[in-house]
């Protein structure tokens, strides 16, 4: 059975009215501030060094000239150093115990602040994984369901192939797919603008939280070691300048915090509450909201107290350097489209496969005279509970039913007359017919022999049975059982392929006998006009029926194999 997606598990679990009311109360009561995580500061225009230098007073120029004489540096270089020194003085006034510009060191206080910020990141790291892993498209769909359930329900219900086929009477597969895709486009085109913008803001905020949560604080903190007269751990600017610039870019992008609804979606998706009791889920969610507010508060505190934009200018040795911030990241709406497009394709495939399977079952029962194909013991899903996939049970069951209901009852006696009395002109035709005739009749032995091997006391079945008892304790037991079942599949397929070949041979040989062209590969027989004696004409008609039976059996087997390969 196909495993249910995380999206389906959570959404199905949350359909319960009592649980939905509980979640709504938890979210409403949660105290998560929407206060910006960083104050947006107006960027000052870049300093034009030439213009600024020209605008210096005579006294300022004089001082720079004197310094130039003593240092041997150009006046322009000294002026630019002064611009950077002014920034350093501002930083020192704001965080005097965090930096030492004379020694180019970050001090213990900076380490403490970075460690506190890292603790905030550590909390989000546990929950933010859906933004960065292969489930991001599914999470975008779940975030949409959380923030705009109406649209999600439209996508769920109004693009469902069963509903379209049932309510609109659509039977053609091509038209069904076209209507599914058209309704999908209409729903997305009508997505409410305000809700769409809010979800995009939330998704971008979560993407920033992802970058923040994944930032490697440990490497920075490990660089702080005891240095000389400072007495506590310190770290040179050059050791962590690149990472500090990266951190500044992330923090600049953290202005807008994720909304309560976005955090709610993140927690629920990561928790996967299916199976949790209401009390247990409520306790975990309330705890998560409290820790989230604490972590977001830690980001606000760091942004408020540490002038990272100015520190970046010093680290880059560029008084005009501006921290760029992160790019906009992935578009939530595109991820939503990808998720639902893939989901609809899967729904369509499953539905059409199921429809074809049902039609094929009806066709098989009609062909077998109203009987269902027999279940091959221990080579059928009904004999296993969460067992290995069985590759060709449909085909082999049909072969068994075909042998029992058609070959034995409607074909064998007629084919046997040709086998015993047919006077073939071509020996190759005789050899091929003998092989095909024996193949069909040998099914009476081959299928029971296969059942014996797959039985829990048989060579393959006993090994599978032992492994199936160990699947809970031995992780590899299930895989080993699959390997053994593939061996059984190969044996089943050998029987099926042999029958398929026999059906083709019988069809061609009988066609050659009844309707041959002179000189063709399949010729008639010498005694065609009198074989069967008085029943010669009846016998020919029976051979025509055998052609029809063989042709239909071959066609059904081909369709079953196509179905099996698509599962």
N, C-alpha and C positions, 0 to 999 in steps of 0.2 A: 504494500500500500504506500502511496506517495506521502512523504512526510509533510505535515502542515507547516507553513511558514510562520516565522515569529509574528509577523503582522496579523495573520489570521488567528493565531493562538490568543494574542492579547485582545484583539477586537472582539472575538467570540466570547472571551471571558468577561469583557466589560459590558456586554449587552444586558447583563443582569441589572434590573432596575435598582435593586438595593445597593449593589456595588457602585453603580453610576452615581447615585445620590451621595454615597459615602465619599467618593473621589471628589465630587463637586464641593462638599463641605470642607474637605481637607485643603483643597486648593484655595477656597475662599478665605479660610482661616489662616493660611500660611502667611507669615510675615516676611516678605521678600521685597526690599526697597527697589523702586525703579529709579533711584537717584543715579545720575551718570557716574560711571566708574572713574572717569577722568574729566577734568574741566577742560573744555575746548578753548585753547588759547589762540588769540589772533597772531598769526605769523607776521613778524616784522619784515619789512622789505629788506632784501639783501643789501649789505653795505657795499657801496662802490668805493673801493679803497682810494682810487685816484681822486675822486671828488672830495672824499672826506679828508684826504691829506692836504688838498689845496685849501680847504676851509679851516685848517688849523691856525691858531693865533701865532703871532710872531714868537711869543714866549715858548709856546709848545714846540714850535719848529726848532727853536734855539736849544731846548733841552734834548730833543732827539738828535740834533747835530752833535752836541757834546758827547752823548752816549755813543754815537757812531764813531767818534774819534777814539774813544777808549776801547771799544769792542771790535772795531774793524768791520762792522756790519753796515750794510746799506741802510739809509734812513727809512726807505719804504719797508724793509724787512723788520726794522725795529718798531715801526708804526703798527704793522700787522701783529707783531708779538704783543703789543700793548692792547690791541683789540681782544685777543685771546685772554690776556691777563685780566682784563676787566670782567670777562665771563667767569674766570676762575675765582675772582674775588666775590662775585655774586653767589657762586656755588658755595664757597667757604662760609659766607654769612648765613646761608640757608642750612647747610649740614656741616658744621665745623668739625664734628667728631667722626666724619665718615670718609674724608679724603685728605690726603697730604700731597699738595701739588709740588712742593719742593722735592719730595722723594718719588713723585709719580706713583703713589700707593693708594689703594682703597683700604680703609681701616676696619677694625673689628665691628664698629657700629654698622657699617655697610654690610658686612657679612651677616650680622644679626637681622637686618632688614630684608636681605635677600633670602635668608633661611625662612623667615616668616612668610614671605611671598611664595616661596616654594611649597610651603605647607598648604597654602590656598590652592595652588596648582595640583597638589597631590590628591586633594579631595575630588576635583573634577576629573582627574585622570581615570578613575574607576568607572565613571559613567559616560564619558564623552566618546568612547570607542566607536559607536555607530556612525559618527561623523567622518571618521577616517578609514574605516575598513570597507569590506565589500558589501556591507549592508546599508551604505549611505542612501541608496535609492529607496530601499524599503523604509528607512527611517524618515525620509522626506515624505513618503506616503502616510506614515503614522502621525507625523507632526501635522500634516494636513487634516487627517481624521480628527485629531485632538482639537485643532483650532477652527476647522470648518467642516463639521460632520455632515452637513447637508450635501455639500458637493461630493464628499466621499461616498455617501450613500447613493447618490445618483450614479457615480461611476460603478459602484458595486452592483446596483440593481438594473439600471437602464442599458448597460452594455452586456448583460448576462445572455449568452447565446440561447439558453433554455427559455428565458422570458421572451426574447425576440422571436424565437421559433414558435413558441406557444401562443403569444398574444397577437402576433402578426401573420401567423400561418406560413412563415418562411421555411421552405424545405430545401431549396437549392443552396449548397454549401458556399458557392461564390457570392451569392446575394446576401447570405447570412453574414459572412465576413465583412462585406461592404457596409451593411447596416450597422454592425458593431463599431467599425472604425468611424463611420460618419457621426454616430451618436457620441462617441468618445471625443471627437473634435468639437462638437457643438457644446458639450458640457464644459470643456476647458476654455473655449472661447467666451463662455458666459460667466466665467469665474468672477465673483464680486471683486472689484478693484481694490477697495479698502482692505478687505481680508487678505487678498493676494499680497499687498504691500506689507501688511503686518507679519505675515508668515515669512516673507523674504527678509524682513528686518530681524526676526527671531532666528532664522537659519544662519544669517551672516553673523549674528552675535554668538551663536553656538560654534560657528567655525573659528571665530577668534578665540573662544574659550578652549577649543581643541588645540590651536597653536600654542596657547598659554599652558595648557595641561601637559603638552608633549615637550615643552621646553626643558632642556637639560640643566636644571639648577645644580644638581649634584656635582657636575664637572666644575662649575664655577666655584662652588663652596670648597671643593677639594684643593683649589689653588691657594687658598688662604693658609699661610703658615706663619709661625712666629718670626718677626723681623725686628732685629736691633732694639732701638730705644723705645719702640712703640709698646712693647710689653705684651701685646696680644696678637692674634693672627692678622696678617695683612697680605695684600696681593698687589703685584705691580700692574699698572694699567695695561701694559703690553700683553700680559698673560691672558687677559680676559676681554680685551677691547672688542674683538669681533663678536663675541657672544653678548656683550653688554649692548652693542649696537642692535643686534637681533632682538634682544629683550625690549629695547626702547621702541623698535618698530611694532612689536606686538602690543605693548602697553598703549601706544598712541592709538591703536585701533580698538581699544577696549572701552570707548566712551559709552556705548549703549549696552546695558546689561541684558541678558536674556529675560524675557517676561516670565511670570509665574507659570503661565500655560506652557511655555517652551520647556521650562525646567521640569514641569509635571510630565510632559511627554518623554523627556530624556530619562527621567527616573523610571517611569513605567516600562519603557522599552528595554532598559538595562536590567530591571528587576525581573521582567517576564512573570507577572503575578499569578498566572494560571496555576491553580493548586494551592495557593496561599489562602489562609483564612482572612476574613475581613479585619480582625483585630491585629493580626500579624502584619498585614499590608499597611494598615493605618499607622501602626507604630513606626514601620520603616520609612514611610513617606514623610511623616511629621519630622522624624529625625533627619532625613535628607534635606528637607526644606530649611531646617534650623542650621545645619552645617553649611548649606549653600549660602545663606545670608551671612554667616561668619566668614566664609571664604571670599565672597564678593566685598565684604567690608575690609578684608585684608588688602585687596587690590586697590580699593579707594584710598586707604591709608597710605600705601606706598606711593601711589600717583600724586597724592596731595603733598607728601613730605619730601620726596626725592625728585629733583629737577633733571630727569633723564634726558630731556631734549638738550639742555645746556651741557650736560656731561658728554653727550654724543659729539657736540661741537669740539670739545677739548680732545676727546679720544681720536677724532678724525683730523685734528689739528687744522680745522677749517671753521672760522668764525661765522661763515655763511651756510654751514651745513644744516640741512633741514631733514629731520627724521621723516621718512616717507610713509611709514605705516604699511600694513598688509594690503595686498590687492583685494578686490571684491570677493574673490573666491568663487565657488561653483554656484550656479543659478539653481535655487531650490526648485523652480518651476520646471526646468529641463530635467532634473532628477525625477520629479514627479511623473513627467511624461514618459520617461524611459521605464520607470517602474510599471506604470499602468499599461504601457504598450506591450511590454514583455508579459505581463499578467494576462492581458486579453488574448495574446497569441497562444499562451498556454491553455487558457480556458477554451479557446476555439479548437485547439488540437485535441484536448481531452474530450470535448463534447462531440466533435466529429468522429473521433476514434470510438467513443462509446456508441454513437449512433450507427456507425458502420458495424460495430460488434453486434449490436442488437439485430440489425438487418441480416447480418451474416448468420447469427444464431437461428433466425426464422428460416432463412434459406437452407441451412443445414438440416433443421428438423423436417422441413418439407421433403428434402432429398432423402432423408432416412426414414421416410414413411411416418412422420409424426413423433418419432422418438428422439430424445436428447442423446448426444454422444455419451458413451459410458465413461466414468471417471477411472483413469488408470491409477490403481492403488499406489499411494505414496509418491505419485508423480502428478499431483494436483493440489492447488492451493488449499482445498478443504481439509487436507490431511496435516497441515502445518499451522501453528499459531506463531506468527512473527518469525517464520522460517526463511530459508534462503529463497531467492527468486527462482522460479521454474521457467525455463526458456521456451519449451515447445510442447507444453501440456495440451494446448488447444489442438495443435496439429495431430499429435499422437492419439488423442481422444477421438478425433474425427476419423482417423485411419482405422481405429478399432471399431467404431460404429459403422463405417463404410464396409468393412469386411463382414461384420455380423449381419447387417441389415440389407446390404446390396449384393456384395460378392457372393456370399453363400446362398442367398435366397433368389437372386435374379440374374446372376452372371455365370456362376461356376459351372453349372451343367452344360450350358450352351458353349462356353469356351472350351470345356473338356472334350466335346465332340471334335472340335477343330484340332485340339492337341493330339487326340488319338488317331483321327481319321484323315486329317488334312494332308493333301498331297501337294506340298509346296514345290514350285518350280525352282525357287532359289533357296539354297541351303542356309544362306545368311538370314533369310526371313524365318526359316524354321528354328534356327538357333536363338534368334532374338525373341521369337514368340514363346519358345520353351522357357527361356529365362524369365520373361514377364509373367507367364502363367504360374510358374513355380514361386515367384516372388509373392504374388497375391495369396496363393494357398499356404505359403510358409508363415503368414501372419498368425495363423492359428497356433504356431509354436513360438514365434519370435516375441510377440507381445507378452505372453505369460512369462517367458524367460526374462524379459526386461523387468517385469513386475517383481520377479523373484530377486533380482539383483538390487532393486531399489527398496525392497521391503526392509523393515527395521532389523530383520535377522539376516538380510542378504549382505553381499560384499560391500556395496556402496551405501546402502541404507543404514546398516549397523554403524558405520563410521560417522555418518551424518547424525544419527540419533545420539551417539556419545558426545559429539561436539555441541549439539543443541542444548544438552544438559549443562554445559560449561560456559555458555555465552555470558552469564551474569558475572562469573568470576574470572574468566579468561578472555580478555579483549580480542585476541586473535582467533578465538574459536569460531565466531561467526564468519570470518573471512575464509577460514579453512573449510567450513561447511559449504560456502559459496563455490570454492574450488572443486569440491567433490560433486556438487550439483551440476557444475559445468561439464564434468566428466559424464554424468548421466545425460545431460543435454546432447552431448556429442553422440552418444549411443542411440538416443531417441531420433536424432536428426539423420543418422545413418539409415534407420528403418524408413523414415519419412521420405528421404531422397530416393531410396530404392523403389518405394511404391510410386513416387512421382514419375520416375523413369519408366516403370512398368506401364503406367497409365498412358504415357505418351506412345510407348511401343505398341500397345494394344490398339490404340486409336489409329495409328498410322498403318499397322498391318491389316486391320479389318477394313479400313478405307481402301487399301490397296487391293484387297481381295474382291470387294464389292464394286469398286469404281475405278479400277486401275487403268493407267495409260500404258500402253505397250512400251517396254523399254525403261519404265520408271524403276526407282529403287525398290518400291514395294509392289510386287506383282500379285496376280490372282493365284488361285490354286487350280490344279489340273482337274479335280473332281468337283468343281463348284456347282455344276448343273445337277449333280445327283447325290452329293453328300447329304446324309440324313434321310435318304430314301424318300418315302412318301411325304415326309415332313420337311422336304428341302426348302420350300417357299417359306414355311413358318420359321425355319432355322435362319434363313437370311434376314428375316424381319427381326429375329431375336439378336442377331449380330448388329443390326442397325441400332437396336436399343442399347446394346453393350457399348457401342461407340458413344452414344449420348450419355450413358452413365459414366464412362471413363472421362469424357470431355468435361462433364460437370464436376466430377470429383477432383480432376486436375485443377479446374478453375477455382473451386472452393479452397483447395489446399494452397494455391497461390495467394489468394486473398487472406487466408489465415496467416500465412508466413509474413505477408506485408504488415498485418496487424501486430504480430509478435515482434517484428523488428522495430515498431514505433513505440512500444511500451517502455 
